[in-house]
Amino acid sequence: MSTEAIAVTVKLFAAYQEAYGVSELVLKIPPNTAVSAILNKFASEHPELDKWRQITRFGVNFQFVEPDTILHDGDEVVLIPPVSGG
């Protein structure tokens, strides 16, 4: 089993994009990291994002996934906060 970091691309929208000031980040993470760990990292770096923790959905490679889904090298992750429109 490899212990090298894997790279995932995280697409940012709404509050996440506002917090980081970019629309996309490439993260190096340990193997066997769950997608929910990305949200935990973001909430620890930007505490104002914590209020979105319970209502954010996750997407990996264009599919909705559960928070415990394990990420793989090259995955594209999307954190989907609630949106409103008019």
C-alpha positions in Angstrom: 0.0 0.0 0.0 1.4 3.4 -1.0 1.8 6.1 1.6 2.5 8.9 -0.9 0.0 11.8 -1.0 -2.6 11.8 -3.7 -3.8 14.9 -5.6 -7.4 15.9 -5.9 -8.9 19.0 -7.6 -11.6 20.8 -5.6 -14.1 23.0 -7.4 -15.3 25.8 -5.2 -18.7 27.5 -5.3 -20.6 30.1 -3.3 -19.3 30.5 0.2 -16.4 28.2 -0.4 -15.2 30.3 -3.4 -15.7 33.5 -1.4 -13.6 32.2 1.5 -10.7 31.1 -0.7 -10.9 33.7 -3.5 -10.5 31.1 -6.2 -12.7 28.7 -8.1 -10.5 25.7 -7.9 -7.8 24.2 -5.6 -5.5 21.3 -6.1 -4.9 19.5 -2.7 -2.3 16.9 -1.8 -4.0 14.5 0.8 -3.1 11.2 2.3 -4.4 8.0 0.6 -7.7 6.7 2.0 -9.0 10.2 2.8 -12.8 10.5 2.9 -14.4 13.4 1.0 -15.8 14.8 4.2 -12.2 15.5 5.3 -12.0 18.2 2.7 -14.9 20.0 4.3 -13.3 19.6 7.7 -10.1 21.1 6.4 -11.9 24.0 4.9 -13.9 24.7 8.1 -10.8 24.6 10.2 -9.0 27.0 7.9 -12.1 29.3 7.5 -14.3 29.0 10.6 -17.1 30.9 8.9 -17.7 27.9 6.7 -18.5 25.7 9.6 -22.2 26.7 9.4 -22.4 25.0 6.0 -21.0 21.7 7.3 -24.3 19.9 7.9 -26.0 21.0 4.7 -23.2 20.7 2.1 -23.5 17.8 -0.3 -20.5 16.2 -2.0 -19.7 15.3 -5.6 -16.8 13.3 -6.9 -16.2 12.9 -10.6 -19.7 14.2 -11.5 -21.6 12.0 -9.1 -23.2 12.7 -5.8 -21.5 10.7 -3.1 -21.7 10.0 0.7 -19.4 11.9 3.1 -17.4 8.7 3.8 -16.5 8.1 0.1 -12.8 7.5 -0.2 -10.9 9.8 -2.6 -8.4 8.6 -5.2 -5.6 10.3 -7.1 -6.9 12.6 -9.8 -10.5 12.8 -8.4 -12.5 16.0 -9.0 -14.3 17.0 -5.8 -17.2 19.5 -5.6 -18.6 20.8 -2.3 -22.2 21.8 -3.0 -23.6 24.3 -0.5 -27.3 25.2 -0.6 -28.1 27.7 -3.3 -30.9 30.2 -3.9 -32.1 32.0 -6.9 -34.6 34.4 -8.1 
